[in-house]
Amino acid sequence: MAMSMLQQRLFGMREGVTIAIDSIRANKVRAGLTILGIAVGVFVVVVISAAIHGINDSVAKDFESAGPTTFFLSRYPISFEACDGTENTCKYRRNPPLALADVSAIEQLPSVRTVGAQLQTSRNASYRDKRISGVSIVGYTGNWQQIDGGGDLYPGRNFTASEAKAGDRVVIVNEEMAKQLFGESDPIDKTVNIANEPFLVLGVYHYKASFLGGGDSPKGIIPIEAARKHLGATYNEIGVSVIPATGSTRAQTIDDVIAAMRGRHGLRPAADNDFAIITQDQLFEIYNKIFGAFFLVMVVLSAVGLIVGGVGVIAIMMISVTERTREIGVRKALGATRGTILWQFLVEAVTLTGVGAVIGLVLGALVSFAIKSMTPIAASVPPMAVVAALLSSCFTGVLFGMLPAAKAAKLDPVTALRYE
């Protein structure tokens, strides 16, 4: 008996799908618009999920490359507070700039393994008749590879400690800068002009583009002192990265750095720090605040798309019930129950939304692959996004198909048979 009921259910489902497909064929434009509404909603869900997954993965890898215990010393804290120019809201503007002498002092602390400074600027670069505008130029201390940790240097070499200290005009170019300026030729020991200043190319730096690290854009790495001496950059906005020594906790090293900086700046015990310590936890928190709101908006937009598709399901199913009133009457006269009619129209609604979901999934996967191929975002469709898209489409079909299905199931067979 149980198997018989199961067979009846399966037959009813198959019949409902068949009727739904016939309805789609008979009303291509109407059904197409309904499917399009669902497909757009699912497409947005899949693409946003893939982008979120890729961005989170890229951000995690960026922080991982810097080291889990690495923290940063900055002139200003990360803050979203409004600054209207007054002392109360802009007190951090009076913080003194960090100096290389601060880096040297921190380097002497027993709890510090490595400390390095950097400053970023943008300049034009050229080689012979080739020219690039707005190249990212990063001035580093000589130990930048220990701080960056996100790529490989080959061929060529890093600048030496003496070259870094003297501010020699030497540069390490990334792959994209080497390709745009030198093509297929070897860039090592060639002279490139940066802001009309000649710099000798020492090596080529290879790094994987990431969300925070930027895309495959031209980039040059030079000694931080060279940026000051030859490119007119100032130390007002330098950032300092600190890696704790083995056996020292991050909290202990932070306390030591704070004590050293307060001593160097002559701060009284009751005075606030005139510098900021930024940890990776704080950066993650800022990241979540910024992109969490963006992701929420996009998810809401995708939900709106599904609602629009659901309204389309109601419209097409109500029209379908009206057009097939006599058919429903005949089926009821032949013994079809309310449950059978209800099941048929629900399956028809779920079939419509299911077709839209599959189309949205396929298009979303293709767009996600394009994002992964063309941008630094390693977008990928997580399995849960596929499950969520299919479940949401089925839920939309059941939710918005219930009203017309219930109307069809309640039709009086005699009245339905007389319907013209």
Secondary structure, DSSP 4 states (H G I P E B T S, - for coil): -HHHHHHHHHHHHHHHHHHHHHHHHHTHHHHHHHHHHHHHHHHHHHHHHHHHHHHHHHHHHHHHHH-TT-EEEESS--------SSTTT-GGGGSPPP-HHHHHHHHT-TTEEEEEEEEEEEEEEEETTEEEEEEEEEEE-TTHHHHH-SEEEEEE-PPPHHHHHHT-SEEEEEHHHHHHHHTTS--TT-EEEETTEEEEEEEEEEE--BTTTBSS--EEEEEHHHHHHHH---GGG-EEEEEEPTT--HHHHHHHHHHHHHHHHT--TTSPPSSEEE-HHHHHHHHHHHHHHHHHHHHHHHHHHHHHHHHHHHHHHHHHHHHTHHHHHHHHHTT--HHHHHHHHHHHHHHHHHHHHHHHHHHHHHHHHHHHHHSS------HHHHHHHHHHHHHHHHHHHHHHHHHHHT--HHHHHT--
